[in-house]
């Protein structure tokens, strides 16, 4: 398990991301919307800052006190999402 680190995104991130890194969960917390101004053009844009960390699915299950049946279902759901190319 990696330590929490700061992340900046241009799109609002999900609290839990199971799709970006197969076999891992990206967990996020403290998501804040930040308005920034481009120094050259003066355009205002929205960015998101948060704290994030990478966990294996097993680490995530332990941290969230999932039982083995829930973990099997989670893995089955993730496999289905990957094989079907995304959730409906």
N, C-alpha and C positions, 0 to 999 in steps of 0.2 A: 504494500500500500504506500503510495506516495503522499507526501505532506500536502496540505492545502497551499495553493499558489494563486496569484492574481491573474485574471483573464479579462481581456477586453474583446468584445464582439460587435459586429455591425448589425447583426440580427439578434432578437431576444433569444437567449439560450434556454433550453429545457433544464429543469432541476435534475432530471435523470436522463442520460443519453445512453441507450443500449445499442444504437446502430452505427455510430461513427468508428468504433474500435471493437471489432468482433472479439468476443470472449472477455470483454471488459465493460465496466460501467463508468461513465464520466458523471460524477456527482458534483452538483453546484449548490451554492448557498449565497445569501446576501446579494441577490441580483439587484442592481441599481441602474436606472435609466439616466444617462448623462447627455446633456446637450453640449456639443462642441462647435466652435466656429473655425472655419478654415482661414488661416492667416492671410493667404493670398487673395481668395475670392470673396471672403466674408460670408460664405454660405454656412448656414447652421445645419448640422446633422445630428442624429441621435445615435449614440453608442451605448453599450451595456457593459458595466463592470461587475465582476463577481469573483468569488473564490471558488476554485475547482480542484478536484483531485481524481486520479485514475484508480479504480479498484478492479480486481478480478471479480467475476460473478460470485465466486465462493466467498471472497472477503465481504462483498456487498450483502450476501445472504447472512453471514455471521453478524455483521453490524446491525442488520435490520431484524435479527432474530427470526429469520425465515426457517420453517421446518423443511425437511427433505422433500415432502410432496410439493410444497410451494416452489421450491427450487427447481424440481423437475418440470413443473408447469411453466415456470419462467423460462427455462431453457427451451422447452418446446415452443413457447410463444415466440421467443427470439429467433429460433430456427425457421419458423413459419414466416416471420417478417422478412428475414434475409432471403429465403427461397422465393417468396412472392414479390420481392422488390419493394416492400414497404407496407405499412399498415393501411387498412381501409378507412 
